[in-house]
Amino acid sequence: MRVSELQELFLQALAKLLSEWKFVKSKRSFVRKSGPIWHHFHISCINHETDFDAVGDVAIEIRKGRERLCVVGAELGNIAGIGQRRFSVHSAASASVAAHEIQSYFVQVGEAFFERYSRVESILETLREGGKEAMLICPFEQQRDRTLKVLEAEGSA
């Protein structure tokens, strides 16, 4: 079976498990919107000759109308503090197993991330403190500074 076919089976299985999320196939991403807060669960595929590894990352997008104010997020394994967490898919049967595994890990790690950072105050607090946590959710210094300024301006508006 081709790697692209394995990816399709994996994503179909995952979409069934995350039926309450909108699946954007072209972006390999699941989206859940709640007013100005959009939750994203994105899947990256690391291809090998006959198989692939799936990696999940989550992001929170803060919007004002149609304007994106900021996005913070990280890979699930890095959030958990263990480094990148890969889910291997090498056959049709393993596609379903990997989909269940990544969905379970997402519920455990990703949903906790969403719970913590879906409040602008939590993002601001983390970015103001700096350190590892701020680098985790917003890894580029210029972007951290810009995000902090934008969110602080919105809070005072």
Chimera marker file (.cmm) of the C-alpha trace (Angstrom):
<marker_set name="trace">
<marker id="1" x="0.000" y="0.000" z="0.000" r="1" g="1" b="0" radius="0.5"/>
<marker id="2" x="1.316" y="3.450" z="-0.885" r="1" g="1" b="0" radius="0.5"/>
<marker id="3" x="2.184" y="5.912" z="1.892" r="1" g="1" b="0" radius="0.5"/>
<marker id="4" x="-0.452" y="8.366" z="0.624" r="1" g="1" b="0" radius="0.5"/>
<marker id="5" x="-3.106" y="5.639" z="0.939" r="1" g="1" b="0" radius="0.5"/>
<marker id="6" x="-1.974" y="4.858" z="4.492" r="1" g="1" b="0" radius="0.5"/>
<marker id="7" x="-2.219" y="8.555" z="5.340" r="1" g="1" b="0" radius="0.5"/>
<marker id="8" x="-5.738" y="8.701" z="3.937" r="1" g="1" b="0" radius="0.5"/>
<marker id="9" x="-6.824" y="5.686" z="6.028" r="1" g="1" b="0" radius="0.5"/>
<marker id="10" x="-5.249" y="7.177" z="9.140" r="1" g="1" b="0" radius="0.5"/>
<marker id="11" x="-6.898" y="10.592" z="8.651" r="1" g="1" b="0" radius="0.5"/>
<marker id="12" x="-10.296" y="9.021" z="7.916" r="1" g="1" b="0" radius="0.5"/>
<marker id="13" x="-10.066" y="6.968" z="11.118" r="1" g="1" b="0" radius="0.5"/>
<marker id="14" x="-9.007" y="10.025" z="13.112" r="1" g="1" b="0" radius="0.5"/>
<marker id="15" x="-11.815" y="12.155" z="11.631" r="1" g="1" b="0" radius="0.5"/>
<marker id="16" x="-14.347" y="9.551" z="12.819" r="1" g="1" b="0" radius="0.5"/>
<marker id="17" x="-12.884" y="9.734" z="16.327" r="1" g="1" b="0" radius="0.5"/>
<marker id="18" x="-13.026" y="13.546" z="16.304" r="1" g="1" b="0" radius="0.5"/>
<marker id="19" x="-16.489" y="13.846" z="14.779" r="1" g="1" b="0" radius="0.5"/>
<marker id="20" x="-17.315" y="17.009" z="16.755" r="1" g="1" b="0" radius="0.5"/>
<marker id="21" x="-14.400" y="18.805" z="15.055" r="1" g="1" b="0" radius="0.5"/>
<marker id="22" x="-14.405" y="20.210" z="11.532" r="1" g="1" b="0" radius="0.5"/>
<marker id="23" x="-11.781" y="18.400" z="9.462" r="1" g="1" b="0" radius="0.5"/>
<marker id="24" x="-9.953" y="20.528" z="6.885" r="1" g="1" b="0" radius="0.5"/>
<marker id="25" x="-8.471" y="17.837" z="4.659" r="1" g="1" b="0" radius="0.5"/>
<marker id="26" x="-6.220" y="20.160" z="2.634" r="1" g="1" b="0" radius="0.5"/>
<marker id="27" x="-4.473" y="21.263" z="5.838" r="1" g="1" b="0" radius="0.5"/>
<marker id="28" x="-4.611" y="17.938" z="7.719" r="1" g="1" b="0" radius="0.5"/>
<marker id="29" x="-6.154" y="19.958" z="10.489" r="1" g="1" b="0" radius="0.5"/>
<marker id="30" x="-9.139" y="19.775" z="12.816" r="1" g="1" b="0" radius="0.5"/>
<marker id="31" x="-10.794" y="23.029" z="13.907" r="1" g="1" b="0" radius="0.5"/>
<marker id="32" x="-13.205" y="23.868" z="16.708" r="1" g="1" b="0" radius="0.5"/>
<marker id="33" x="-14.488" y="27.445" z="16.993" r="1" g="1" b="0" radius="0.5"/>
<marker id="34" x="-15.936" y="29.167" z="20.036" r="1" g="1" b="0" radius="0.5"/>
<marker id="35" x="-16.410" y="32.850" z="19.349" r="1" g="1" b="0" radius="0.5"/>
<marker id="36" x="-13.023" y="34.556" z="19.084" r="1" g="1" b="0" radius="0.5"/>
<marker id="37" x="-11.164" y="31.402" z="20.231" r="1" g="1" b="0" radius="0.5"/>
<marker id="38" x="-10.336" y="28.808" z="17.585" r="1" g="1" b="0" radius="0.5"/>
<marker id="39" x="-8.746" y="25.497" z="18.566" r="1" g="1" b="0" radius="0.5"/>
<marker id="40" x="-6.618" y="23.712" z="15.981" r="1" g="1" b="0" radius="0.5"/>
<marker id="41" x="-5.319" y="20.135" z="16.034" r="1" g="1" b="0" radius="0.5"/>
<marker id="42" x="-2.922" y="19.639" z="13.144" r="1" g="1" b="0" radius="0.5"/>
<marker id="43" x="-1.373" y="16.402" z="11.918" r="1" g="1" b="0" radius="0.5"/>
<marker id="44" x="2.074" y="16.315" z="10.310" r="1" g="1" b="0" radius="0.5"/>
<marker id="45" x="3.243" y="13.236" z="8.448" r="1" g="1" b="0" radius="0.5"/>
<marker id="46" x="6.889" y="12.235" z="8.384" r="1" g="1" b="0" radius="0.5"/>
<marker id="47" x="7.155" y="10.019" z="5.332" r="1" g="1" b="0" radius="0.5"/>
<marker id="48" x="9.458" y="7.053" z="4.935" r="1" g="1" b="0" radius="0.5"/>
<marker id="49" x="9.746" y="4.804" z="1.908" r="1" g="1" b="0" radius="0.5"/>
<marker id="50" x="6.927" y="2.417" z="2.872" r="1" g="1" b="0" radius="0.5"/>
<marker id="51" x="5.335" y="3.984" z="5.952" r="1" g="1" b="0" radius="0.5"/>
<marker id="52" x="5.017" y="7.236" z="7.900" r="1" g="1" b="0" radius="0.5"/>
<marker id="53" x="4.923" y="8.679" z="11.393" r="1" g="1" b="0" radius="0.5"/>
<marker id="54" x="2.138" y="11.034" z="12.448" r="1" g="1" b="0" radius="0.5"/>
<marker id="55" x="2.806" y="13.925" z="14.802" r="1" g="1" b="0" radius="0.5"/>
<marker id="56" x="0.113" y="16.095" z="16.371" r="1" g="1" b="0" radius="0.5"/>
<marker id="57" x="0.319" y="19.704" z="17.366" r="1" g="1" b="0" radius="0.5"/>
<marker id="58" x="-2.262" y="22.031" z="18.839" r="1" g="1" b="0" radius="0.5"/>
<marker id="59" x="-2.748" y="25.753" z="18.511" r="1" g="1" b="0" radius="0.5"/>
<marker id="60" x="-5.065" y="28.392" z="19.852" r="1" g="1" b="0" radius="0.5"/>
<marker id="61" x="-5.945" y="31.219" z="17.538" r="1" g="1" b="0" radius="0.5"/>
<marker id="62" x="-7.355" y="34.405" z="19.034" r="1" g="1" b="0" radius="0.5"/>
<marker id="63" x="-9.460" y="36.392" z="16.558" r="1" g="1" b="0" radius="0.5"/>
<marker id="64" x="-11.201" y="39.735" z="16.486" r="1" g="1" b="0" radius="0.5"/>
<marker id="65" x="-13.810" y="39.510" z="13.781" r="1" g="1" b="0" radius="0.5"/>
<marker id="66" x="-11.981" y="38.259" z="10.704" r="1" g="1" b="0" radius="0.5"/>
<marker id="67" x="-8.606" y="39.429" z="12.000" r="1" g="1" b="0" radius="0.5"/>
<marker id="68" x="-6.175" y="36.960" z="13.555" r="1" g="1" b="0" radius="0.5"/>
<marker id="69" x="-4.672" y="38.573" z="16.650" r="1" g="1" b="0" radius="0.5"/>
<marker id="70" x="-2.339" y="35.747" z="17.604" r="1" g="1" b="0" radius="0.5"/>
<marker id="71" x="-1.647" y="32.037" z="17.503" r="1" g="1" b="0" radius="0.5"/>
<marker id="72" x="0.090" y="30.047" z="20.228" r="1" g="1" b="0" radius="0.5"/>
<marker id="73" x="0.696" y="26.329" z="20.202" r="1" g="1" b="0" radius="0.5"/>
<marker id="74" x="3.086" y="23.405" z="20.363" r="1" g="1" b="0" radius="0.5"/>
<marker id="75" x="3.608" y="19.759" z="19.473" r="1" g="1" b="0" radius="0.5"/>
<marker id="76" x="1.885" y="17.336" z="21.881" r="1" g="1" b="0" radius="0.5"/>
<marker id="77" x="5.035" y="15.536" z="23.054" r="1" g="1" b="0" radius="0.5"/>
<marker id="78" x="6.795" y="18.819" z="23.711" r="1" g="1" b="0" radius="0.5"/>
<marker id="79" x="3.824" y="20.022" z="25.755" r="1" g="1" b="0" radius="0.5"/>
<marker id="80" x="4.075" y="16.807" z="27.780" r="1" g="1" b="0" radius="0.5"/>
<marker id="81" x="7.798" y="17.425" z="28.256" r="1" g="1" b="0" radius="0.5"/>
<marker id="82" x="9.012" y="14.270" z="26.521" r="1" g="1" b="0" radius="0.5"/>
<marker id="83" x="10.031" y="15.640" z="23.126" r="1" g="1" b="0" radius="0.5"/>
<marker id="84" x="8.346" y="14.918" z="19.837" r="1" g="1" b="0" radius="0.5"/>
<marker id="85" x="5.843" y="12.045" z="20.062" r="1" g="1" b="0" radius="0.5"/>
<marker id="86" x="5.418" y="10.027" z="16.870" r="1" g="1" b="0" radius="0.5"/>
<marker id="87" x="2.685" y="7.555" z="15.971" r="1" g="1" b="0" radius="0.5"/>
<marker id="88" x="3.818" y="4.995" z="13.381" r="1" g="1" b="0" radius="0.5"/>
<marker id="89" x="1.642" y="3.793" z="10.534" r="1" g="1" b="0" radius="0.5"/>
<marker id="90" x="2.962" y="0.928" z="8.429" r="1" g="1" b="0" radius="0.5"/>
<marker id="91" x="-0.195" y="-0.939" z="7.395" r="1" g="1" b="0" radius="0.5"/>
<marker id="92" x="-3.955" y="-0.511" z="7.063" r="1" g="1" b="0" radius="0.5"/>
<marker id="93" x="-4.452" y="-2.123" z="10.472" r="1" g="1" b="0" radius="0.5"/>
<marker id="94" x="-1.888" y="0.126" z="12.139" r="1" g="1" b="0" radius="0.5"/>
<marker id="95" x="-3.597" y="3.226" z="10.673" r="1" g="1" b="0" radius="0.5"/>
<marker id="96" x="-6.619" y="2.621" z="12.887" r="1" g="1" b="0" radius="0.5"/>
<marker id="97" x="-4.462" y="1.793" z="15.925" r="1" g="1" b="0" radius="0.5"/>
<marker id="98" x="-2.358" y="4.939" z="15.453" r="1" g="1" b="0" radius="0.5"/>
<marker id="99" x="-5.498" y="7.069" z="15.011" r="1" g="1" b="0" radius="0.5"/>
<marker id="100" x="-6.837" y="5.806" z="18.343" r="1" g="1" b="0" radius="0.5"/>
<marker id="101" x="-3.469" y="6.354" z="20.039" r="1" g="1" b="0" radius="0.5"/>
<marker id="102" x="-3.006" y="9.918" z="18.794" r="1" g="1" b="0" radius="0.5"/>
<marker id="103" x="-6.632" y="10.785" z="19.600" r="1" g="1" b="0" radius="0.5"/>
<marker id="104" x="-6.194" y="9.497" z="23.146" r="1" g="1" b="0" radius="0.5"/>
<marker id="105" x="-2.936" y="11.417" z="23.550" r="1" g="1" b="0" radius="0.5"/>
<marker id="106" x="-4.589" y="14.510" z="22.120" r="1" g="1" b="0" radius="0.5"/>
<marker id="107" x="-7.442" y="14.283" z="24.640" r="1" g="1" b="0" radius="0.5"/>
<marker id="108" x="-4.924" y="13.883" z="27.473" r="1" g="1" b="0" radius="0.5"/>
<marker id="109" x="-2.387" y="16.540" z="26.458" r="1" g="1" b="0" radius="0.5"/>
<marker id="110" x="-4.016" y="18.774" z="23.849" r="1" g="1" b="0" radius="0.5"/>
<marker id="111" x="-7.302" y="19.363" z="25.626" r="1" g="1" b="0" radius="0.5"/>
<marker id="112" x="-5.397" y="20.363" z="28.801" r="1" g="1" b="0" radius="0.5"/>
<marker id="113" x="-3.422" y="22.848" z="26.687" r="1" g="1" b="0" radius="0.5"/>
<marker id="114" x="-6.670" y="24.269" z="25.293" r="1" g="1" b="0" radius="0.5"/>
<marker id="115" x="-8.144" y="24.527" z="28.760" r="1" g="1" b="0" radius="0.5"/>
<marker id="116" x="-5.131" y="26.422" z="30.053" r="1" g="1" b="0" radius="0.5"/>
<marker id="117" x="-4.521" y="28.809" z="27.163" r="1" g="1" b="0" radius="0.5"/>
<marker id="118" x="-8.023" y="29.560" z="25.907" r="1" g="1" b="0" radius="0.5"/>
<marker id="119" x="-8.047" y="32.606" z="28.162" r="1" g="1" b="0" radius="0.5"/>
<marker id="120" x="-6.087" y="35.625" z="26.938" r="1" g="1" b="0" radius="0.5"/>
<marker id="121" x="-4.980" y="36.281" z="30.530" r="1" g="1" b="0" radius="0.5"/>
<marker id="122" x="-3.212" y="32.894" z="30.651" r="1" g="1" b="0" radius="0.5"/>
<marker id="123" x="-1.333" y="33.597" z="27.432" r="1" g="1" b="0" radius="0.5"/>
<marker id="124" x="-0.351" y="37.068" z="28.670" r="1" g="1" b="0" radius="0.5"/>
<marker id="125" x="0.838" y="35.704" z="32.011" r="1" g="1" b="0" radius="0.5"/>
<marker id="126" x="2.993" y="33.060" z="30.348" r="1" g="1" b="0" radius="0.5"/>
<marker id="127" x="4.507" y="35.452" z="27.810" r="1" g="1" b="0" radius="0.5"/>
<marker id="128" x="5.233" y="38.067" z="30.494" r="1" g="1" b="0" radius="0.5"/>
<marker id="129" x="7.005" y="35.484" z="32.664" r="1" g="1" b="0" radius="0.5"/>
<marker id="130" x="9.135" y="34.355" z="29.736" r="1" g="1" b="0" radius="0.5"/>
<marker id="131" x="11.263" y="31.245" z="30.101" r="1" g="1" b="0" radius="0.5"/>
<marker id="132" x="10.673" y="27.749" z="28.765" r="1" g="1" b="0" radius="0.5"/>
<marker id="133" x="6.887" y="27.871" z="28.836" r="1" g="1" b="0" radius="0.5"/>
<marker id="134" x="6.763" y="31.086" z="26.786" r="1" g="1" b="0" radius="0.5"/>
<marker id="135" x="9.254" y="29.605" z="24.309" r="1" g="1" b="0" radius="0.5"/>
<marker id="136" x="7.132" y="26.464" z="24.068" r="1" g="1" b="0" radius="0.5"/>
<marker id="137" x="3.898" y="28.220" z="23.094" r="1" g="1" b="0" radius="0.5"/>
<marker id="138" x="5.518" y="30.981" z="21.018" r="1" g="1" b="0" radius="0.5"/>
<marker id="139" x="9.078" y="29.975" z="20.042" r="1" g="1" b="0" radius="0.5"/>
<marker id="140" x="10.256" y="33.080" z="18.181" r="1" g="1" b="0" radius="0.5"/>
<marker id="141" x="11.248" y="36.086" z="20.267" r="1" g="1" b="0" radius="0.5"/>
<marker id="142" x="9.917" y="38.690" z="17.827" r="1" g="1" b="0" radius="0.5"/>
<marker id="143" x="6.631" y="36.836" z="17.599" r="1" g="1" b="0" radius="0.5"/>
<marker id="144" x="6.383" y="36.622" z="21.398" r="1" g="1" b="0" radius="0.5"/>
<marker id="145" x="6.944" y="40.383" z="21.680" r="1" g="1" b="0" radius="0.5"/>
<marker id="146" x="4.385" y="41.109" z="18.973" r="1" g="1" b="0" radius="0.5"/>
<marker id="147" x="1.812" y="38.726" z="20.510" r="1" g="1" b="0" radius="0.5"/>
<marker id="148" x="2.291" y="40.290" z="23.932" r="1" g="1" b="0" radius="0.5"/>
<marker id="149" x="1.807" y="43.823" z="22.545" r="1" g="1" b="0" radius="0.5"/>
<marker id="150" x="-1.266" y="42.872" z="20.517" r="1" g="1" b="0" radius="0.5"/>
<marker id="151" x="-2.961" y="41.087" z="23.413" r="1" g="1" b="0" radius="0.5"/>
<marker id="152" x="-2.115" y="43.839" z="25.897" r="1" g="1" b="0" radius="0.5"/>
<marker id="153" x="-3.544" y="46.443" z="23.499" r="1" g="1" b="0" radius="0.5"/>
<marker id="154" x="-6.734" y="44.401" z="23.111" r="1" g="1" b="0" radius="0.5"/>
<marker id="155" x="-7.066" y="44.104" z="26.878" r="1" g="1" b="0" radius="0.5"/>
<marker id="156" x="-6.852" y="47.862" z="27.339" r="1" g="1" b="0" radius="0.5"/>
<marker id="157" x="-9.175" y="48.670" z="24.409" r="1" g="1" b="0" radius="0.5"/>
<link id1="1" id2="2" r="1" g="1" b="0" radius="0.2"/>
<link id1="2" id2="3" r="1" g="1" b="0" radius="0.2"/>
<link id1="3" id2="4" r="1" g="1" b="0" radius="0.2"/>
<link id1="4" id2="5" r="1" g="1" b="0" radius="0.2"/>
<link id1="5" id2="6" r="1" g="1" b="0" radius="0.2"/>
<link id1="6" id2="7" r="1" g="1" b="0" radius="0.2"/>
<link id1="7" id2="8" r="1" g="1" b="0" radius="0.2"/>
<link id1="8" id2="9" r="1" g="1" b="0" radius="0.2"/>
<link id1="9" id2="10" r="1" g="1" b="0" radius="0.2"/>
<link id1="10" id2="11" r="1" g="1" b="0" radius="0.2"/>
<link id1="11" id2="12" r="1" g="1" b="0" radius="0.2"/>
<link id1="12" id2="13" r="1" g="1" b="0" radius="0.2"/>
<link id1="13" id2="14" r="1" g="1" b="0" radius="0.2"/>
<link id1="14" id2="15" r="1" g="1" b="0" radius="0.2"/>
<link id1="15" id2="16" r="1" g="1" b="0" radius="0.2"/>
<link id1="16" id2="17" r="1" g="1" b="0" radius="0.2"/>
<link id1="17" id2="18" r="1" g="1" b="0" radius="0.2"/>
<link id1="18" id2="19" r="1" g="1" b="0" radius="0.2"/>
<link id1="19" id2="20" r="1" g="1" b="0" radius="0.2"/>
<link id1="20" id2="21" r="1" g="1" b="0" radius="0.2"/>
<link id1="21" id2="22" r="1" g="1" b="0" radius="0.2"/>
<link id1="22" id2="23" r="1" g="1" b="0" radius="0.2"/>
<link id1="23" id2="24" r="1" g="1" b="0" radius="0.2"/>
<link id1="24" id2="25" r="1" g="1" b="0" radius="0.2"/>
<link id1="25" id2="26" r="1" g="1" b="0" radius="0.2"/>
<link id1="26" id2="27" r="1" g="1" b="0" radius="0.2"/>
<link id1="27" id2="28" r="1" g="1" b="0" radius="0.2"/>
<link id1="28" id2="29" r="1" g="1" b="0" radius="0.2"/>
<link id1="29" id2="30" r="1" g="1" b="0" radius="0.2"/>
<link id1="30" id2="31" r="1" g="1" b="0" radius="0.2"/>
<link id1="31" id2="32" r="1" g="1" b="0" radius="0.2"/>
<link id1="32" id2="33" r="1" g="1" b="0" radius="0.2"/>
<link id1="33" id2="34" r="1" g="1" b="0" radius="0.2"/>
<link id1="34" id2="35" r="1" g="1" b="0" radius="0.2"/>
<link id1="35" id2="36" r="1" g="1" b="0" radius="0.2"/>
<link id1="36" id2="37" r="1" g="1" b="0" radius="0.2"/>
<link id1="37" id2="38" r="1" g="1" b="0" radius="0.2"/>
<link id1="38" id2="39" r="1" g="1" b="0" radius="0.2"/>
<link id1="39" id2="40" r="1" g="1" b="0" radius="0.2"/>
<link id1="40" id2="41" r="1" g="1" b="0" radius="0.2"/>
<link id1="41" id2="42" r="1" g="1" b="0" radius="0.2"/>
<link id1="42" id2="43" r="1" g="1" b="0" radius="0.2"/>
<link id1="43" id2="44" r="1" g="1" b="0" radius="0.2"/>
<link id1="44" id2="45" r="1" g="1" b="0" radius="0.2"/>
<link id1="45" id2="46" r="1" g="1" b="0" radius="0.2"/>
<link id1="46" id2="47" r="1" g="1" b="0" radius="0.2"/>
<link id1="47" id2="48" r="1" g="1" b="0" radius="0.2"/>
<link id1="48" id2="49" r="1" g="1" b="0" radius="0.2"/>
<link id1="49" id2="50" r="1" g="1" b="0" radius="0.2"/>
<link id1="50" id2="51" r="1" g="1" b="0" radius="0.2"/>
<link id1="51" id2="52" r="1" g="1" b="0" radius="0.2"/>
<link id1="52" id2="53" r="1" g="1" b="0" radius="0.2"/>
<link id1="53" id2="54" r="1" g="1" b="0" radius="0.2"/>
<link id1="54" id2="55" r="1" g="1" b="0" radius="0.2"/>
<link id1="55" id2="56" r="1" g="1" b="0" radius="0.2"/>
<link id1="56" id2="57" r="1" g="1" b="0" radius="0.2"/>
<link id1="57" id2="58" r="1" g="1" b="0" radius="0.2"/>
<link id1="58" id2="59" r="1" g="1" b="0" radius="0.2"/>
<link id1="59" id2="60" r="1" g="1" b="0" radius="0.2"/>
<link id1="60" id2="61" r="1" g="1" b="0" radius="0.2"/>
<link id1="61" id2="62" r="1" g="1" b="0" radius="0.2"/>
<link id1="62" id2="63" r="1" g="1" b="0" radius="0.2"/>
<link id1="63" id2="64" r="1" g="1" b="0" radius="0.2"/>
<link id1="64" id2="65" r="1" g="1" b="0" radius="0.2"/>
<link id1="65" id2="66" r="1" g="1" b="0" radius="0.2"/>
<link id1="66" id2="67" r="1" g="1" b="0" radius="0.2"/>
<link id1="67" id2="68" r="1" g="1" b="0" radius="0.2"/>
<link id1="68" id2="69" r="1" g="1" b="0" radius="0.2"/>
<link id1="69" id2="70" r="1" g="1" b="0" radius="0.2"/>
<link id1="70" id2="71" r="1" g="1" b="0" radius="0.2"/>
<link id1="71" id2="72" r="1" g="1" b="0" radius="0.2"/>
<link id1="72" id2="73" r="1" g="1" b="0" radius="0.2"/>
<link id1="73" id2="74" r="1" g="1" b="0" radius="0.2"/>
<link id1="74" id2="75" r="1" g="1" b="0" radius="0.2"/>
<link id1="75" id2="76" r="1" g="1" b="0" radius="0.2"/>
<link id1="76" id2="77" r="1" g="1" b="0" radius="0.2"/>
<link id1="77" id2="78" r="1" g="1" b="0" radius="0.2"/>
<link id1="78" id2="79" r="1" g="1" b="0" radius="0.2"/>
<link id1="79" id2="80" r="1" g="1" b="0" radius="0.2"/>
<link id1="80" id2="81" r="1" g="1" b="0" radius="0.2"/>
<link id1="81" id2="82" r="1" g="1" b="0" radius="0.2"/>
<link id1="82" id2="83" r="1" g="1" b="0" radius="0.2"/>
<link id1="83" id2="84" r="1" g="1" b="0" radius="0.2"/>
<link id1="84" id2="85" r="1" g="1" b="0" radius="0.2"/>
<link id1="85" id2="86" r="1" g="1" b="0" radius="0.2"/>
<link id1="86" id2="87" r="1" g="1" b="0" radius="0.2"/>
<link id1="87" id2="88" r="1" g="1" b="0" radius="0.2"/>
<link id1="88" id2="89" r="1" g="1" b="0" radius="0.2"/>
<link id1="89" id2="90" r="1" g="1" b="0" radius="0.2"/>
<link id1="90" id2="91" r="1" g="1" b="0" radius="0.2"/>
<link id1="91" id2="92" r="1" g="1" b="0" radius="0.2"/>
<link id1="92" id2="93" r="1" g="1" b="0" radius="0.2"/>
<link id1="93" id2="94" r="1" g="1" b="0" radius="0.2"/>
<link id1="94" id2="95" r="1" g="1" b="0" radius="0.2"/>
<link id1="95" id2="96" r="1" g="1" b="0" radius="0.2"/>
<link id1="96" id2="97" r="1" g="1" b="0" radius="0.2"/>
<link id1="97" id2="98" r="1" g="1" b="0" radius="0.2"/>
<link id1="98" id2="99" r="1" g="1" b="0" radius="0.2"/>
<link id1="99" id2="100" r="1" g="1" b="0" radius="0.2"/>
<link id1="100" id2="101" r="1" g="1" b="0" radius="0.2"/>
<link id1="101" id2="102" r="1" g="1" b="0" radius="0.2"/>
<link id1="102" id2="103" r="1" g="1" b="0" radius="0.2"/>
<link id1="103" id2="104" r="1" g="1" b="0" radius="0.2"/>
<link id1="104" id2="105" r="1" g="1" b="0" radius="0.2"/>
<link id1="105" id2="106" r="1" g="1" b="0" radius="0.2"/>
<link id1="106" id2="107" r="1" g="1" b="0" radius="0.2"/>
<link id1="107" id2="108" r="1" g="1" b="0" radius="0.2"/>
<link id1="108" id2="109" r="1" g="1" b="0" radius="0.2"/>
<link id1="109" id2="110" r="1" g="1" b="0" radius="0.2"/>
<link id1="110" id2="111" r="1" g="1" b="0" radius="0.2"/>
<link id1="111" id2="112" r="1" g="1" b="0" radius="0.2"/>
<link id1="112" id2="113" r="1" g="1" b="0" radius="0.2"/>
<link id1="113" id2="114" r="1" g="1" b="0" radius="0.2"/>
<link id1="114" id2="115" r="1" g="1" b="0" radius="0.2"/>
<link id1="115" id2="116" r="1" g="1" b="0" radius="0.2"/>
<link id1="116" id2="117" r="1" g="1" b="0" radius="0.2"/>
<link id1="117" id2="118" r="1" g="1" b="0" radius="0.2"/>
<link id1="118" id2="119" r="1" g="1" b="0" radius="0.2"/>
<link id1="119" id2="120" r="1" g="1" b="0" radius="0.2"/>
<link id1="120" id2="121" r="1" g="1" b="0" radius="0.2"/>
<link id1="121" id2="122" r="1" g="1" b="0" radius="0.2"/>
<link id1="122" id2="123" r="1" g="1" b="0" radius="0.2"/>
<link id1="123" id2="124" r="1" g="1" b="0" radius="0.2"/>
<link id1="124" id2="125" r="1" g="1" b="0" radius="0.2"/>
<link id1="125" id2="126" r="1" g="1" b="0" radius="0.2"/>
<link id1="126" id2="127" r="1" g="1" b="0" radius="0.2"/>
<link id1="127" id2="128" r="1" g="1" b="0" radius="0.2"/>
<link id1="128" id2="129" r="1" g="1" b="0" radius="0.2"/>
<link id1="129" id2="130" r="1" g="1" b="0" radius="0.2"/>
<link id1="130" id2="131" r="1" g="1" b="0" radius="0.2"/>
<link id1="131" id2="132" r="1" g="1" b="0" radius="0.2"/>
<link id1="132" id2="133" r="1" g="1" b="0" radius="0.2"/>
<link id1="133" id2="134" r="1" g="1" b="0" radius="0.2"/>
<link id1="134" id2="135" r="1" g="1" b="0" radius="0.2"/>
<link id1="135" id2="136" r="1" g="1" b="0" radius="0.2"/>
<link id1="136" id2="137" r="1" g="1" b="0" radius="0.2"/>
<link id1="137" id2="138" r="1" g="1" b="0" radius="0.2"/>
<link id1="138" id2="139" r="1" g="1" b="0" radius="0.2"/>
<link id1="139" id2="140" r="1" g="1" b="0" radius="0.2"/>
<link id1="140" id2="141" r="1" g="1" b="0" radius="0.2"/>
<link id1="141" id2="142" r="1" g="1" b="0" radius="0.2"/>
<link id1="142" id2="143" r="1" g="1" b="0" radius="0.2"/>
<link id1="143" id2="144" r="1" g="1" b="0" radius="0.2"/>
<link id1="144" id2="145" r="1" g="1" b="0" radius="0.2"/>
<link id1="145" id2="146" r="1" g="1" b="0" radius="0.2"/>
<link id1="146" id2="147" r="1" g="1" b="0" radius="0.2"/>
<link id1="147" id2="148" r="1" g="1" b="0" radius="0.2"/>
<link id1="148" id2="149" r="1" g="1" b="0" radius="0.2"/>
<link id1="149" id2="150" r="1" g="1" b="0" radius="0.2"/>
<link id1="150" id2="151" r="1" g="1" b="0" radius="0.2"/>
<link id1="151" id2="152" r="1" g="1" b="0" radius="0.2"/>
<link id1="152" id2="153" r="1" g="1" b="0" radius="0.2"/>
<link id1="153" id2="154" r="1" g="1" b="0" radius="0.2"/>
<link id1="154" id2="155" r="1" g="1" b="0" radius="0.2"/>
<link id1="155" id2="156" r="1" g="1" b="0" radius="0.2"/>
<link id1="156" id2="157" r="1" g="1" b="0" radius="0.2"/>
</marker_set>
